[in-house]
Amino acid sequence: MKQIILENKNLTISILPELGGRIDSIISKKSSKDWVWKNNSLKKLRVSKYSEYDSNWQGGWEELFPNDAVESFSFGEGLDHGELWSTKWKVVEQNDIEVQLSTISLDSGTTFFKTFQIKDNGIKVLYNASIKFDDYFLFKLHLAIPVTKETKVVCQSKNIEPVDSSFGNIFSQGLDFFSLKNNSKLFDFAYIENVNQLVEVIDEDKNSLILRYGGQLDYFWIFQTQGGWRDHNVVVLEPASNSKKMLKDAIKDGKALKGPMEFSCFYEIELN
């Protein structure tokens, strides 16, 4: 399994081009903390693109496109959680502080480029895509962070609502969505109106990760499980291009992107 390492005096980052081009670890040299959640019950292996996502979720920081739930498109049926997470990416360019990857053969015919740049105590990831099909679509980041003894998510939340009122147990009990504890058996999924496109995650040792995102990512979702869903302890930060998980709901909101178009976005993190 090819692994790309970007490293400086502050952090070490591992990227797996063959496994969705995902970030497999971001380790702070100051704290020795790895900010990337991985499912230790699964091996790091390629799986069929037709695989069901949840039972094959190996973790890491990846992307979903052109859908989340299975939906139909002009080019055929969209795969579970889209086609980026299971595809092999090609290394276009690489040096000690930067690497660019591209997709090789997506069913949708889309060409994606993503560039990782390491600098100081952080990393910036840039995306550019040429979307050829004439359909509405979703692009969403899927940044999985471990939930430790005490994990706090801080953002300027103007409004928060459950993605599915029949899923989860945090909203139904009126609990604080942003204070997480390992193995509390809570879990839920939320749409969040995040005012300034900035999020901070802080652990019990006061280590923190600051996420900033922009471009065509106007919406923000969080999925989290404190051991309550499949025994996972993970919070997933999900800046998104659309307002809702199902395309029909985002279209109804008037908050959905439609191809053909040139798509671009970015995110960057800072570790403290």
Backbone as CSV, one residue per row, in Angstrom:
resi,resn,N_x,N_y,N_z,CA_x,CA_y,CA_z,C_x,C_y,C_z
1,MET,0.849,-1.189,0.000,0.000,0.000,0.000,0.884,1.238,0.000
2,LYS,0.818,2.032,-1.077,1.635,3.239,-1.159,1.176,4.255,-0.126
3,GLN,2.136,4.816,0.589,1.861,5.828,1.607,2.728,7.046,1.320
4,ILE,2.107,8.210,1.287,2.846,9.461,1.086,2.957,10.171,2.423
5,ILE,4.160,10.580,2.773,4.409,11.275,4.028,4.810,12.722,3.742
6,LEU,4.100,13.663,4.363,4.487,15.068,4.382,4.887,15.386,5.818
7,GLU,6.023,16.047,5.983,6.525,16.241,7.342,7.311,17.536,7.456
8,ASN,7.162,18.188,8.607,8.023,19.313,8.979,8.326,19.198,10.474
9,LYS,8.818,20.232,11.086,9.232,20.160,12.493,8.049,20.062,13.448
10,ASN,6.831,20.348,12.963,5.663,20.386,13.843,4.724,19.198,13.708
11,LEU,4.637,18.605,12.524,3.670,17.532,12.329,4.072,16.596,11.199
12,THR,3.460,15.419,11.215,3.656,14.406,10.186,2.289,13.982,9.671
13,ILE,2.152,13.949,8.338,0.873,13.617,7.709,1.072,12.426,6.778
14,SER,0.168,11.461,6.870,0.203,10.289,6.004,-1.015,10.297,5.088
15,ILE,-0.789,10.039,3.783,-1.848,10.043,2.771,-1.808,8.708,2.026
16,LEU,-2.984,8.137,1.751,-3.083,6.849,1.067,-3.777,7.038,-0.287
17,PRO,-3.034,7.221,-1.375,-3.644,7.447,-2.693,-4.566,6.315,-3.135
18,GLU,-4.223,5.069,-2.807,-5.008,3.923,-3.268,-6.334,3.788,-2.530
19,LEU,-6.445,4.388,-1.361,-7.664,4.281,-0.558,-8.374,5.633,-0.518
20,GLY,-8.905,6.021,-1.662,-9.651,7.271,-1.752,-8.803,8.511,-1.626
21,GLY,-7.459,8.349,-1.690,-6.588,9.505,-1.514,-6.765,10.153,-0.159
22,ARG,-7.165,9.343,0.831,-7.534,9.907,2.125,-6.303,10.202,2.987
23,ILE,-6.475,11.145,3.917,-5.473,11.364,4.961,-5.667,10.285,6.014
24,ASP,-4.601,9.548,6.307,-4.687,8.438,7.247,-4.217,8.828,8.642
25,SER,-3.374,9.865,8.742,-2.964,10.342,10.062,-2.433,11.763,9.968
26,ILE,-2.673,12.524,11.014,-2.089,13.851,11.204,-1.582,13.873,12.638
27,ILE,-0.282,13.755,12.798,0.298,13.621,14.129,1.054,14.883,14.514
28,SER,0.649,15.479,15.614,1.343,16.637,16.167,2.588,16.159,16.905
29,LYS,3.732,16.699,16.575,4.967,16.300,17.257,5.040,16.867,18.672
30,LYS,4.295,17.921,18.916,4.279,18.522,20.247,3.554,17.623,21.245
31,SER,2.428,17.084,20.858,1.603,16.288,21.776,1.614,14.790,21.476
32,SER,2.133,14.414,20.309,2.106,13.027,19.809,0.683,12.549,19.535
33,LYS,-0.254,13.451,19.458,-1.655,13.106,19.215,-1.911,12.933,17.720
34,ASP,-2.617,11.875,17.364,-3.081,11.659,15.996,-4.520,12.146,15.920
35,TRP,-4.776,13.129,15.067,-6.091,13.752,14.973,-7.022,13.030,13.995
36,VAL,-6.566,11.957,13.411,-7.391,11.236,12.434,-7.902,9.936,13.053
37,TRP,-9.230,9.774,13.060,-9.827,8.549,13.574,-9.721,7.436,12.554
38,LYS,-9.383,6.240,13.041,-9.339,5.055,12.194,-10.092,3.925,12.874
39,ASN,-10.755,3.118,12.076,-11.498,1.967,12.576,-10.529,0.798,12.723
40,ASN,-10.072,0.569,13.928,-9.047,-0.447,14.166,-9.542,-1.874,13.997
41,SER,-10.852,-2.046,13.827,-11.387,-3.393,13.603,-11.317,-3.808,12.133
42,LEU,-10.954,-2.869,11.253,-10.846,-3.173,9.827,-9.421,-2.944,9.339
43,LYS,-8.979,-3.777,8.410,-7.673,-3.600,7.798,-7.734,-2.514,6.730
44,LYS,-6.602,-1.922,6.431,-6.511,-0.916,5.372,-6.415,-1.638,4.033
45,LEU,-7.567,-1.844,3.426,-7.656,-2.578,2.173,-8.606,-1.879,1.213
46,ARG,-8.348,-2.021,-0.072,-9.294,-1.554,-1.070,-10.523,-2.451,-1.042
47,VAL,-11.684,-1.839,-1.200,-12.929,-2.601,-1.274,-13.634,-2.237,-2.573
48,SER,-14.554,-3.060,-2.980,-15.322,-2.793,-4.189,-16.074,-1.480,-4.069
49,LYS,-16.156,-0.752,-5.164,-16.897,0.510,-5.147,-18.387,0.288,-4.904
50,TYR,-18.848,-0.934,-5.053,-20.252,-1.254,-4.823,-20.513,-1.644,-3.363
51,SER,-19.505,-1.559,-2.537,-19.636,-1.962,-1.136,-20.545,-1.020,-0.361
52,GLU,-21.219,-1.576,0.633,-21.975,-0.764,1.590,-20.969,-0.003,2.450
53,TYR,-21.213,1.288,2.644,-20.198,2.144,3.258,-20.004,1.878,4.751
54,ASP,-21.075,1.882,5.524,-20.953,1.890,6.986,-20.130,0.720,7.520
55,SER,-20.359,-0.482,6.991,-19.637,-1.646,7.495,-18.220,-1.737,6.933
56,ASN,-17.887,-0.870,5.970,-16.546,-0.846,5.374,-15.804,0.461,5.664
57,TRP,-16.333,1.233,6.616,-15.728,2.531,6.930,-14.443,2.322,7.719
58,GLN,-13.325,2.512,7.043,-12.020,2.314,7.664,-11.531,3.564,8.393
59,GLY,-12.251,4.679,8.222,-11.855,5.929,8.863,-11.028,6.787,7.940
60,GLY,-10.300,7.749,8.525,-9.512,8.672,7.726,-10.293,9.916,7.358
61,TRP,-9.631,10.818,6.664,-10.252,12.044,6.176,-10.454,11.896,4.680
62,GLU,-11.705,11.883,4.260,-12.043,11.626,2.864,-13.143,12.568,2.394
63,GLU,-13.716,12.263,1.211,-14.731,13.122,0.616,-15.873,12.268,0.062
64,LEU,-17.075,12.874,0.013,-18.233,12.230,-0.589,-18.672,13.027,-1.813
65,PHE,-18.890,12.332,-2.920,-19.342,12.946,-4.179,-19.812,11.840,-5.104
66,PRO,-20.890,12.008,-5.861,-21.796,13.166,-5.964,-23.027,13.029,-5.078
67,ASN,-22.959,12.103,-4.098,-24.117,11.844,-3.240,-23.642,11.278,-1.913
68,ASP,-24.586,11.236,-0.960,-24.376,10.579,0.329,-25.187,9.283,0.314
69,ALA,-26.489,9.366,0.542,-27.356,8.203,0.353,-27.403,7.855,-1.137
70,VAL,-27.717,6.600,-1.448,-27.773,6.158,-2.843,-28.853,6.929,-3.595
71,GLU,-28.472,7.528,-4.721,-29.400,8.305,-5.542,-29.121,8.039,-7.014
72,SER,-30.079,8.387,-7.877,-29.943,8.154,-9.315,-29.481,9.417,-10.034
73,PHE,-28.617,9.198,-11.045,-28.098,10.288,-11.863,-28.239,9.935,-13.338
74,SER,-27.967,10.900,-14.189,-28.071,10.664,-15.626,-27.062,9.628,-16.103
75,PHE,-25.947,9.475,-15.387,-24.919,8.512,-15.774,-25.124,7.142,-15.117
76,GLY,-26.146,7.008,-14.269,-26.421,5.747,-13.590,-26.700,5.974,-12.116
77,GLU,-26.730,4.899,-11.360,-27.016,5.005,-9.926,-25.766,5.392,-9.158
78,GLY,-25.890,6.405,-8.317,-24.784,6.803,-7.474,-24.499,5.733,-6.430
79,LEU,-23.256,5.568,-6.096,-22.848,4.542,-5.146,-23.099,5.003,-3.711
80,ASP,-23.117,4.060,-2.782,-23.317,4.393,-1.370,-22.188,5.316,-0.896
81,HIS,-22.542,6.507,-0.435,-21.598,7.548,-0.017,-20.715,8.028,-1.178
82,GLY,-21.200,7.847,-2.397,-20.505,8.394,-3.555,-19.355,7.537,-4.053
83,GLU,-18.569,8.129,-4.961,-17.544,7.351,-5.662,-16.114,7.735,-5.322
84,LEU,-15.888,8.746,-4.501,-14.515,9.160,-4.213,-13.845,8.305,-3.146
85,TRP,-14.584,7.900,-2.128,-13.976,7.216,-0.978,-13.381,5.860,-1.337
86,SER,-13.918,5.197,-2.376,-13.466,3.848,-2.719,-12.523,3.818,-3.923
87,THR,-12.261,4.971,-4.528,-11.474,4.969,-5.753,-9.989,5.140,-5.484
88,LYS,-9.190,4.715,-6.434,-7.743,4.915,-6.382,-7.420,6.245,-7.047
89,TRP,-6.585,7.045,-6.411,-6.174,8.340,-6.945,-4.744,8.238,-7.480
90,LYS,-4.476,9.023,-8.496,-3.152,9.050,-9.126,-2.324,10.181,-8.538
91,VAL,-1.038,9.913,-8.269,-0.127,10.962,-7.814,0.339,11.750,-9.033
92,VAL,-0.018,13.029,-9.072,0.337,13.889,-10.205,1.691,14.547,-9.973
93,GLU,1.882,15.035,-8.755,3.093,15.780,-8.420,3.363,15.623,-6.934
94,GLN,4.639,15.561,-6.552,4.945,15.324,-5.149,6.314,15.884,-4.790
95,ASN,6.393,16.542,-3.622,7.675,16.904,-3.027,7.528,16.788,-1.513
96,ASP,8.466,17.325,-0.753,8.462,17.121,0.704,7.313,17.820,1.422
97,ILE,6.792,18.893,0.834,5.774,19.690,1.527,4.458,19.787,0.770
98,GLU,4.348,19.152,-0.401,3.128,19.258,-1.193,2.952,18.030,-2.070
99,VAL,1.710,17.598,-2.221,1.405,16.520,-3.148,0.061,16.805,-3.801
100,GLN,-0.033,16.508,-5.100,-1.300,16.648,-5.822,-1.737,15.286,-6.340
101,LEU,-3.023,14.973,-6.122,-3.623,13.735,-6.590,-4.741,14.045,-7.577
102,SER,-5.055,13.073,-8.432,-6.205,13.221,-9.325,-6.931,11.887,-9.439
103,THR,-8.216,11.955,-9.767,-8.991,10.739,-9.988,-8.623,10.160,-11.351
104,ILE,-8.772,8.854,-11.465,-8.390,8.182,-12.710,-9.618,7.892,-13.581
105,SER,-10.609,7.216,-13.033,-11.781,6.850,-13.856,-13.033,6.758,-12.993
106,LEU,-13.704,7.865,-12.798,-14.957,7.883,-12.043,-16.130,7.585,-12.968
107,ASP,-17.161,6.918,-12.443,-18.350,6.614,-13.245,-19.008,7.874,-13.772
108,SER,-18.937,8.944,-12.994,-19.592,10.195,-13.389,-18.838,10.951,-14.473
109,GLY,-17.609,10.528,-14.774,-16.797,11.230,-15.764,-16.137,12.479,-15.230
110,THR,-16.258,12.711,-13.940,-15.682,13.903,-13.318,-14.174,13.733,-13.123
111,THR,-13.447,14.810,-13.355,-12.018,14.833,-13.055,-11.804,15.683,-11.819
112,PHE,-11.254,15.083,-10.788,-10.951,15.785,-9.542,-9.455,15.914,-9.356
113,PHE,-9.027,17.065,-8.877,-7.661,17.274,-8.413,-7.735,17.736,-6.965
114,LYS,-6.888,17.162,-6.103,-6.773,17.700,-4.750,-5.294,17.819,-4.395
115,THR,-4.982,18.941,-3.777,-3.597,19.279,-3.457,-3.453,19.462,-1.960
116,PHE,-2.493,18.749,-1.364,-2.198,18.850,0.057,-0.936,19.692,0.229
117,GLN,-1.005,20.696,1.095,0.147,21.562,1.364,0.372,21.635,2.870
118,ILE,1.576,21.252,3.316,1.904,21.322,4.738,2.704,22.591,5.003
119,LYS,2.341,23.287,6.094,3.028,24.533,6.427,2.906,24.802,7.913
120,ASP,4.035,25.078,8.566,4.050,25.391,9.997,3.338,24.285,10.783
121,ASN,2.267,24.635,11.509,1.561,23.646,12.328,0.205,23.273,11.725
122,GLY,0.152,23.248,10.390,-1.116,22.926,9.752,-0.978,22.402,8.344
123,ILE,-2.115,22.194,7.725,-2.184,21.698,6.358,-3.349,22.369,5.650
124,LYS,-3.184,22.598,4.347,-4.265,23.123,3.512,-4.516,22.137,2.387
125,VAL,-5.799,21.877,2.103,-6.184,20.959,1.045,-7.103,21.699,0.086
126,LEU,-6.726,21.693,-1.198,-7.484,22.409,-2.226,-8.067,21.419,-3.220
127,TYR,-9.311,21.666,-3.641,-10.009,20.805,-4.589,-10.417,21.602,-5.827
128,ASN,-10.252,20.978,-6.979,-10.761,21.521,-8.239,-11.327,20.369,-9.050
129,ALA,-12.530,20.562,-9.585,-13.173,19.488,-10.342,-13.902,20.053,-11.549
130,SER,-13.868,19.302,-12.622,-14.637,19.623,-13.814,-15.792,18.635,-13.894
131,ILE,-16.977,19.117,-13.591,-18.169,18.264,-13.529,-18.920,18.377,-14.845
132,LYS,-19.027,17.260,-15.549,-19.574,17.254,-16.912,-21.064,16.930,-16.965
133,PHE,-21.585,16.213,-15.972,-22.967,15.730,-16.069,-23.981,16.824,-15.732
134,ASP,-25.180,16.648,-16.239,-26.255,17.637,-16.082,-27.218,17.179,-14.985
135,ASP,-26.711,17.187,-13.744,-27.504,16.753,-12.592,-27.126,17.599,-11.383
136,TYR,-28.036,17.639,-10.401,-27.669,18.155,-9.091,-26.737,17.157,-8.419
137,PHE,-25.862,17.656,-7.569,-24.892,16.784,-6.913,-24.553,17.340,-5.530
138,LEU,-23.897,16.512,-4.736,-23.400,16.904,-3.417,-21.900,16.647,-3.344
139,PHE,-21.150,17.614,-2.827,-19.759,17.392,-2.441,-19.662,17.693,-0.953
140,LYS,-19.042,16.770,-0.216,-18.974,16.947,1.233,-17.660,16.391,1.761
141,LEU,-17.019,17.126,2.653,-15.853,16.612,3.365,-16.314,15.655,4.454
142,HIS,-15.441,14.720,4.798,-15.777,13.705,5.796,-14.539,13.516,6.674
143,LEU,-14.345,14.454,7.614,-13.119,14.547,8.398,-13.347,13.919,9.769
144,ALA,-12.857,12.688,9.934,-13.134,11.886,11.135,-12.070,12.113,12.204
145,ILE,-12.509,12.568,13.380,-11.623,12.913,14.494,-11.985,12.051,15.704
146,PRO,-11.006,11.488,16.406,-11.323,10.630,17.562,-12.033,11.396,18.684
147,VAL,-13.013,10.747,19.290,-13.622,11.253,20.518,-12.882,10.606,21.684
148,THR,-12.205,11.421,22.468,-11.431,10.924,23.602,-12.216,11.154,24.900
149,LYS,-11.531,11.133,26.021,-12.208,11.218,27.320,-13.178,12.384,27.385
150,GLU,-12.726,13.558,26.959,-13.601,14.729,26.858,-13.239,15.476,25.594
151,THR,-14.203,15.626,24.707,-13.980,16.306,23.437,-15.029,17.397,23.272
152,LYS,-14.570,18.601,23.026,-15.471,19.746,22.883,-15.393,20.270,21.454
153,VAL,-16.533,20.478,20.833,-16.602,21.108,19.510,-17.128,22.515,19.691
154,VAL,-16.369,23.490,19.177,-16.728,24.903,19.351,-16.930,25.534,17.985
155,CYS,-18.098,26.133,17.775,-18.362,26.872,16.543,-19.450,27.898,16.817
156,GLN,-19.546,28.886,15.955,-20.583,29.910,16.100,-21.863,29.390,15.457
157,SER,-22.563,28.571,16.216,-23.768,27.919,15.716,-24.986,28.815,15.897
158,LYS,-25.579,29.205,14.780,-26.776,30.045,14.821,-28.040,29.194,14.902
159,ASN,-27.941,27.984,14.338,-29.095,27.083,14.337,-28.580,25.658,14.183
160,ILE,-29.261,24.705,14.808,-28.889,23.306,14.702,-30.159,22.471,14.633
161,GLU,-30.178,21.483,13.722,-31.346,20.617,13.592,-30.900,19.208,13.228
162,PRO,-31.650,18.207,13.682,-31.265,16.825,13.369,-31.441,16.522,11.887
163,VAL,-30.546,15.714,11.347,-30.678,15.263,9.962,-31.865,14.321,9.835
164,ASP,-32.051,13.474,10.840,-33.136,12.498,10.840,-33.626,12.354,12.279
165,SER,-34.851,12.752,12.530,-35.377,12.739,13.901,-35.530,11.320,14.453
166,SER,-35.515,10.317,13.576,-35.642,8.939,14.043,-34.273,8.291,14.292
167,PHE,-33.206,9.043,14.045,-31.847,8.537,14.237,-31.208,9.256,15.419
168,GLY,-30.495,8.533,16.245,-29.756,9.175,17.320,-30.545,9.330,18.603
169,ASN,-29.835,9.785,19.661,-30.475,9.914,20.973,-30.056,11.179,21.718
170,ILE,-29.327,12.082,21.054,-28.903,13.319,21.723,-30.023,14.351,21.698
171,PHE,-30.591,14.586,20.522,-31.661,15.579,20.410,-32.903,15.134,21.171
172,SER,-33.224,13.848,21.120,-34.441,13.363,21.784,-34.367,13.520,23.297
173,GLN,-33.140,13.579,23.844,-32.971,13.758,25.283,-32.650,15.199,25.666
174,GLY,-32.579,16.086,24.671,-32.301,17.492,24.943,-30.907,17.743,25.483
175,LEU,-29.929,16.935,25.050,-28.562,17.026,25.567,-27.707,17.968,24.723
176,ASP,-26.560,18.336,25.263,-25.624,19.226,24.583,-24.930,18.450,23.460
177,PHE,-25.129,18.876,22.237,-24.573,18.180,21.069,-23.062,18.359,20.963
178,PHE,-22.514,19.425,21.558,-21.124,19.797,21.322,-20.152,19.340,22.419
179,SER,-20.646,18.695,23.464,-19.784,18.158,24.525,-19.830,16.642,24.447
180,LEU,-18.709,16.028,24.084,-18.659,14.599,23.810,-17.762,13.884,24.818
181,LYS,-18.161,12.669,25.170,-17.367,11.849,26.080,-17.277,10.434,25.526
182,ASN,-16.086,9.888,25.551,-15.837,8.544,25.077,-16.763,7.527,25.760
183,ASN,-17.448,6.733,24.943,-18.291,5.619,25.414,-19.482,6.033,26.273
184,SER,-20.017,7.229,26.049,-21.237,7.635,26.752,-22.481,6.984,26.149
185,LYS,-22.312,6.340,24.977,-23.384,5.658,24.231,-24.352,6.626,23.552
186,LEU,-23.939,7.871,23.408,-24.741,8.847,22.683,-24.286,8.897,21.220
187,PHE,-25.199,9.324,20.337,-24.856,9.521,18.925,-25.952,10.348,18.260
188,ASP,-25.586,11.058,17.188,-26.580,11.820,16.435,-25.924,12.469,15.217
189,PHE,-26.741,13.094,14.391,-26.308,13.692,13.130,-27.061,15.006,12.976
190,ALA,-26.333,16.111,12.687,-26.972,17.426,12.695,-26.531,18.306,11.539
191,TYR,-27.476,19.119,11.072,-27.170,20.262,10.207,-26.942,21.452,11.122
192,ILE,-25.877,22.205,10.874,-25.524,23.321,11.742,-25.308,24.572,10.898
193,GLU,-25.961,25.655,11.267,-25.712,26.935,10.602,-24.477,27.552,11.269
194,ASN,-23.343,27.340,10.652,-22.065,27.774,11.203,-21.693,29.124,10.594
195,VAL,-21.726,30.154,11.387,-21.691,31.526,10.894,-20.406,31.876,10.159
196,ASN,-19.240,31.485,10.692,-17.980,32.003,10.138,-17.076,30.950,9.502
197,GLN,-17.626,29.758,9.207,-16.874,28.692,8.537,-15.573,28.349,9.283
198,LEU,-15.677,28.345,10.602,-14.550,28.001,11.464,-15.063,27.097,12.584
199,VAL,-14.309,26.025,12.873,-14.669,25.062,13.914,-13.414,24.703,14.693
200,GLU,-13.560,24.551,16.005,-12.434,24.116,16.818,-12.826,22.868,17.599
201,VAL,-11.913,21.898,17.645,-12.097,20.690,18.446,-11.021,20.693,19.526
202,ILE,-11.443,20.543,20.794,-10.527,20.613,21.935,-10.680,19.343,22.761
203,ASP,-9.547,18.715,23.134,-9.637,17.508,23.955,-9.379,17.818,25.422
204,GLU,-9.379,16.786,26.257,-9.258,16.954,27.708,-7.899,17.492,28.137
205,ASP,-6.899,17.394,27.255,-5.563,17.919,27.556,-5.332,19.306,26.966
206,LYS,-6.389,19.914,26.466,-6.358,21.255,25.870,-5.618,21.291,24.523
207,ASN,-5.373,20.123,23.933,-4.910,20.102,22.549,-6.075,20.532,21.668
208,SER,-5.787,21.304,20.632,-6.888,21.773,19.799,-6.553,21.708,18.313
209,LEU,-7.615,21.510,17.551,-7.554,21.546,16.094,-8.540,22.587,15.615
210,ILE,-8.076,23.522,14.799,-8.949,24.544,14.226,-9.129,24.251,12.748
211,LEU,-10.386,24.151,12.313,-10.728,23.908,10.917,-11.338,25.166,10.313
212,ARG,-10.799,25.560,9.165,-11.391,26.627,8.354,-11.692,26.050,6.980
213,TYR,-12.794,26.452,6.380,-13.148,25.930,5.068,-13.811,27.018,4.231
214,GLY,-13.805,26.825,2.912,-14.382,27.855,2.054,-14.505,27.383,0.618
215,GLY,-14.641,28.359,-0.301,-14.978,28.023,-1.675,-16.456,27.713,-1.748
216,GLN,-16.821,26.653,-2.448,-18.236,26.314,-2.635,-18.742,25.354,-1.556
217,LEU,-18.292,25.589,-0.338,-18.772,24.837,0.827,-19.518,25.809,1.736
218,ASP,-20.802,25.958,1.508,-21.597,26.957,2.232,-22.345,26.397,3.430
219,TYR,-22.264,25.087,3.630,-23.071,24.452,4.679,-22.179,23.557,5.539
220,PHE,-22.693,23.202,6.719,-21.878,22.450,7.662,-22.731,21.451,8.418
221,TRP,-22.259,20.199,8.472,-22.940,19.134,9.187,-21.943,18.481,10.145
222,ILE,-22.448,17.865,11.194,-21.609,17.058,12.090,-22.307,15.728,12.353
223,PHE,-21.580,14.636,12.119,-22.000,13.319,12.572,-21.122,12.946,13.763
224,GLN,-21.724,12.428,14.812,-20.912,12.044,15.967,-21.498,10.836,16.667
225,THR,-20.574,10.004,17.175,-20.976,8.854,17.974,-19.985,8.673,19.117
226,GLN,-20.532,8.618,20.309,-19.732,8.440,21.531,-19.883,6.989,21.999
227,GLY,-19.562,6.087,21.085,-19.727,4.673,21.368,-21.142,4.160,21.166
228,GLY,-22.067,5.043,20.803,-23.468,4.663,20.689,-23.866,4.084,19.352
229,TRP,-23.068,4.301,18.320,-23.337,3.770,16.977,-22.165,2.891,16.568
230,ARG,-22.413,1.603,16.438,-21.396,0.617,16.042,-20.162,0.638,16.953
231,ASP,-20.330,1.112,18.172,-19.248,1.187,19.169,-18.125,2.146,18.772
232,HIS,-18.359,2.995,17.772,-17.340,3.954,17.341,-17.346,5.184,18.249
233,ASN,-16.162,5.733,18.494,-16.004,7.001,19.198,-15.343,7.986,18.241
234,VAL,-16.174,8.715,17.518,-15.661,9.575,16.460,-16.635,10.726,16.200
235,VAL,-16.071,11.906,15.907,-16.871,13.041,15.455,-16.390,13.389,14.049
236,VAL,-17.332,13.531,13.125,-17.002,13.777,11.724,-17.454,15.180,11.344
237,LEU,-16.488,16.033,11.006,-16.776,17.402,10.554,-17.052,17.351,9.059
238,GLU,-18.193,17.931,8.631,-18.646,17.747,7.259,-19.073,19.055,6.586
239,PRO,-18.136,19.936,6.241,-18.487,21.062,5.373,-19.041,20.519,4.061
240,ALA,-20.116,21.127,3.557,-20.832,20.559,2.414,-21.248,21.637,1.420
241,SER,-21.484,21.190,0.192,-21.905,22.115,-0.872,-23.402,22.365,-0.853
242,ASN,-24.174,21.472,-0.231,-25.630,21.554,-0.241,-26.186,21.593,1.170
243,SER,-27.436,21.992,1.291,-28.039,22.178,2.605,-28.529,20.895,3.245
244,LYS,-28.804,19.857,2.458,-29.410,18.639,2.987,-28.741,17.389,2.422
245,LYS,-28.901,16.292,3.149,-28.312,15.013,2.761,-28.926,14.473,1.473
246,MET,-30.245,14.457,1.388,-30.927,13.988,0.180,-31.009,15.123,-0.831
247,LEU,-30.668,14.829,-2.071,-30.639,15.882,-3.089,-32.008,16.537,-3.267
248,LYS,-33.085,15.740,-3.225,-34.423,16.313,-3.421,-34.739,17.357,-2.354
249,ASP,-34.250,17.143,-1.126,-34.500,18.096,-0.044,-33.677,19.367,-0.219
250,ALA,-32.426,19.226,-0.677,-31.589,20.402,-0.933,-32.134,21.206,-2.109
251,ILE,-32.620,20.507,-3.124,-33.218,21.192,-4.285,-34.466,21.957,-3.857
252,LYS,-35.289,21.332,-3.011,-36.496,21.987,-2.496,-36.142,23.239,-1.722
253,ASP,-35.018,23.197,-0.991,-34.530,24.370,-0.247,-34.004,25.461,-1.175
254,GLY,-33.702,25.087,-2.434,-33.027,26.012,-3.342,-31.563,26.174,-2.973
255,LYS,-31.000,25.144,-2.331,-29.617,25.209,-1.844,-28.864,23.956,-2.276
256,ALA,-28.790,23.786,-3.601,-28.110,22.631,-4.185,-27.345,23.079,-5.423
257,LEU,-26.201,22.460,-5.660,-25.397,22.770,-6.843,-25.760,21.819,-7.980
258,LYS,-25.617,22.322,-9.219,-26.004,21.536,-10.390,-24.922,21.614,-11.459
259,GLY,-24.575,20.458,-12.020,-23.644,20.413,-13.125,-24.354,20.673,-14.443
260,PRO,-23.586,20.854,-15.509,-22.111,20.875,-15.540,-21.564,22.185,-14.973
261,MET,-20.405,22.108,-14.335,-19.795,23.292,-13.757,-18.357,22.991,-13.355
262,GLU,-17.613,24.044,-13.086,-16.289,23.921,-12.484,-16.459,24.131,-10.986
263,PHE,-16.015,23.173,-10.212,-16.214,23.199,-8.763,-14.869,23.364,-8.065
264,SER,-14.852,24.185,-7.016,-13.612,24.346,-6.245,-13.939,24.666,-4.789
265,CYS,-13.082,24.195,-3.900,-13.232,24.475,-2.470,-11.912,24.169,-1.786
266,PHE,-11.866,24.429,-0.473,-10.654,24.133,0.279,-10.996,23.960,1.752
267,TYR,-10.076,23.356,2.484,-10.100,23.420,3.931,-8.667,23.502,4.435
268,GLU,-8.509,24.056,5.612,-7.191,24.092,6.239,-7.347,23.881,7.732
269,ILE,-6.332,23.263,8.322,-6.362,23.034,9.766,-5.102,23.607,10.409
270,GLU,-5.261,23.943,11.658,-4.158,24.434,12.492,-4.193,23.669,13.804
271,LEU,-3.062,23.115,14.197,-2.971,22.360,15.444,-2.305,23.199,16.519
272,ASN,-2.870,23.153,17.721,-2.304,23.885,18.856,-2.221,22.964,20.067
